[in-house]
Amino acid sequence: MNLRFDMKTLWKCIFIGFYLLIEGMILQRSKAILLLHKQPLAMGFLVEVAIFYFSTGFLMAAVYFIIKDALPGRRRYTRGLFYGLLVAFGVGFGLILDIIGLDFEGKFDLLTPYKIEAYLITAADLINFIITGMVLGVVADRREIKSNQMRFNKKGLAIASVAGLILYPATNLLISVLVDPVVSLVSDIPGNAVRWFYAGFFVPLAVNGAVIPLFYCLTKDAFTGGWVQRPLQFFLVYYFGYLVILSFFGLPFGFSLQAVLHFLIIIIVPTFLIAGLTAKLQDWYAVRETAMKKRRTISEH
């Protein structure tokens, strides 16, 4: 795994941090004024969000420099686009949309004003990640790049994605229930909104669970070792590069520090589990294909 950062790389990460900050604030302000017809946001909220936007952009760029040479794409901006889409749907989607779980009054009504605002926040941030990814792809390299081959077993990926779709939110929910007596996720949920909160908070993570295997398959060549070491390195990059900062991003939007810590605890095992399952399936199918090729060669001779 390439962890070398020179001053040029550092300045590029800082540039992307400010870029995500500016673009994110413009999208959030435009959404609030033009679509939701709200008054300009409070200064305290804007300062908090600005700090998190910059930190998110900086870390997003730092991870890109670690994995970029493994990503597919025939042009710099297309490789950045691939990356932006992976971050948007493999990380951001569930972690941003799960704020709908806090709509205790609307519960399972999916079109309340609170949820509509949450959808718009999610859409704005996903667009922000995607565009920033393209900008990052152009900024990261001075010259056009060589196209990378997407080398992974599609059947193994499909199995891992289906497993992630179901197991990722389910495992997070199970661990959350076990951890809750020690570090509570939300302590003041009304009795008639408990089922809604857990559904609204954990179901969006199904999208993350389905995309994490693709994220791993497209970046696995950036990591070294066997089917344990590679997913472990992927997990460390995924967890500290995205999950930590995006979880803390929930603070300005209503989540408590205790809730953020709870989430960062419960997400560890499910994330590594899905990455490890993907790696194991990829290695298993690779060994199987090699064995089948040998059999064909022997039979032909």
N, C-alpha and C positions, 0 to 999 in steps of 0.2 A: 504494500500500500504506500503510495507516494505522499509523504507528509512534508516535503520540502517547500518552504515559502520564502521567496526573496522579497525585497522591498517593492519591486514592480507588482508582484502578485498581491502584496498587502495593500498597495494603493488601489489596485483594481477592486479588491474586496470592499474597501472603504467607499469607492465610487459607486458600486452597486448598492451598498447600504444607503447612501444618500438618494440614489435613483429610486429605490423601492419606497423610501420614505416620501419623496416628493410625489411620485405617481400614486401611491396609496392614499395620501392625504387629499389629493385632487379627486380621486375616485370616491372616497368617503364623503367629502364635502358636496360633490356633485350629486351623489345619491341622496344625501340628507335634504338638500335644498330643492332639487329638481323633481325627484321621484316621491319622496316622503313629505315634502313641503314643510320641513322642520326649520326651526331657527338655527343659526350657526351654533356649533357645538361649544361646550364650555372649554375654557383655556386649559384647565387642569386635565381634562380628558384628552385634549389634543396633545399635550406634552407627553402624557403616558403613552399614548398610541404612537407618537413620533419616535420615542425611544425604542419601542418594540419593533416598529417597522425597520428602523435602521439596523438593529441587532439581527433581525430576521434576514435582511438583505445581505449583511456581512457574512453570516454563517452560510446562507444559501450559496454565495459565491465561493466561500472557502471549501465547501464540499464539492462544488463543481470542479475546482482545480485538482481535487484528489481523484475524481472518477471520470473526468471528461474524455480521456484517451480511450476509455472503454465504451463510450456511448456511440450509438449509430448516428449517421447523418452525413450527407454529401457536401454540405456547406456549413459554415460556422453558425449561421442563424438557424438552420434546420436542426443541428445538434443541440443548440440552445433551446429550440422549441421542444424537442423530445424531453429535455431536462425539465423545462417549465411545466410540461404536462404531467410528468412523473411526480413532481413536487406538489402540484395542484391537487391531483386526484389520489396520489399514493400517500400523501401526508395531510395536506391542508383541508380537504373536503370534510372529513369526519370531525377533525379538531375544531373547525370553525362552525359547522352546522349544528353541532351538539348543543349550542346555546338555546336551541328551541326547547330543550328539556326543562328550562327554567320558566316556561310559560305555564304556570300552575293553574291559572284561571281558564285559559283556552283549552288546555289538555289536548285531546285527540282531534280537535278542530284544527286542521292544517292551514287554514286561511285567515287566522286572526291577524290583526295589525302587527303584533309582536313577531309572529312567525314570518310574515311577509318581509318585515324589516330584516330578520335574520337571513332570509333567502337572498335578499339584495346585498347584505354584507358579505355573504359567502360568495356570491357571483362576482362582486367587485374584487375580492381578494384573490379568487382563482384567476380572473383576468389579469390581475396585477402580477401574479406568479408567472403566468404564461408569457406575458410581454417582457417581463424582467429576464426570464430565461433566454429569450431571443437576443436581448441586448447583451446579456452576459456572454452568450456564445460568440458574438461579434467582438466584444471587448477582450475576451480571454486570449485570443490568438490574432497575430498580425496578418497571417497569410491564410489562404484557404487550406482546408485540412483534407486528409485522406479519408475516404469512406470506410467505416468499420463494418465488418460482417456481424450480423446478429446470430451468434452461435449458441443456440440452446435447443433443447428438445421441447417441441410444442405440446406434445401429449403430457409430459411431466409438468409443464407450466400450467396447462389447463386444469389438471388434477389439483395442483397447489392453489390455484386461484379459486376454484370451487370450495376447497377446504377453508381457505382464508375468508371467503364470503360468509361462511357459516360459523367457523370456529373462532375467528378473531373477535367479533362482538360478543359471542357467547362466553368465551374464556375470560374476556375482560369483565363481563358482568359477574361471572362466578367469583373471580378473585376480588372484585369490588365488594361483594356481599360479605366475603370472609374478612376483608381488611376493615370494613366499615366500623366495627365495634372499637377498633384501635384508633384509626384516623378516618373520621367521617367524611364522606363526599359532600353531602348537603344535609345539614342537621335539622332544618326547619321545613321539610316537605309536608304540605298538608296531607292528611290521611287519604283523601279522595284523589290525590294527584300522584301517588307513589308509582303506580303502574305506568302512568304517562311519562314521569321523569325518567325512569330507567329505559323505557322504549325510545324516547326522544334523544336521550344522551348516548345510548349505545348502538342503536340500529344504524346511524350514519357511519359508524366505524366499519360496517360491512364493506363499503366501497374501498376503504383503505386496505382491508384484509384481502380483497380481491386483486388490488393493484400492487401490493408489496412484492408478490412473487415475480411480476413483470419487472419491477424496479430492480430486484436482485438479479434476474437473468440478464438484464441489459447492462449491469455494472459489475458483474462478478469477476470479469477479467482485470479489474482494478485491484483486486484483493488476491492474497496468496494463501497457500495451504490447502488442506483437504476440506471435506464437507462440514467439518466443525469450525475450523479456523476462518474460512471465508465468510460464512454467515455471522460469526461472532464479530469480525471486522465490519461487516455491513451493518450489523445491529448498532455497534458503537458509533459509527458515522451517522446512522439514521436517528438514533436516540439523542445524541448530544448536538448534532447538526440541525435537527428539525424539532423533535418532540419537546425538548426542554423549553426552547424559546417560544414555540407556538402555544404550549400549555400556559406559560406565564402571560401570553397575550390575552388569555381569558380574564385576567384581573380587571381591566377597565370595563369589561362587558358584563360584570356581575358575579363572577366566580371568586370565591374566597381563596386565600393563600393555602388554607388547609385542604380545600378541594383540589387545587393544583397539585399539591404534594401527593394527595391520594391517587390522583390520576397517573402521575409519574411513577408511582410504585406499582400500580396494577398493570401498566402497559408493558412492563419489562418482559415478563415471561411470554405473553401472547406474541409479541413482536419477534422475539428470538425463535419461538416455536415455529412460526410461519416461515421465517427466513431459513431455518434449519431444515424444515420439511422440504422446501423448494430445492435447497442444495442437495439433499439426499436423493430426491427424485431425479434431479439432473445427472448426478453421478451414477445412479443406478441404471438409467436409460443409456448413458454413455457406455458403461461397461457391457450392457446387453447388446448394443449396436456393434461394438467391437467384436464381441463373441460371435455374433451372427455373420459378420463379414469374414471372419476366420473360417467359419464353417462353409461358407459359400466358396471361398478360395480352395479349401481342401477338397470339396465335392467336385469342383471344376477340374481339378488335377487328378 
